[in-house]
């Protein structure tokens, strides 16, 4: 039960641009470039200060940074 609750909480989590950059050990610019390329965040506004990333985006960023592919 606790494991399922943790997984649901992680899935519902929303992270800012800075939080994603720090947790993936990349620069803000790296994240912005990948958002603009359509790799992260499906629907974004122009203002990167309001972008919110989910756990799927976080995983994708980590995989891309490691040089792997999800395909």
Buried (B, 14 or more C-beta within 10 A) or exposed (E): EEEEEEEEEEEEEEBBBEBBBEEBEBEEEBBBEBBEEEBBBEEBEEEBEEBBBBBEBBEBBBEBBEEEEEE
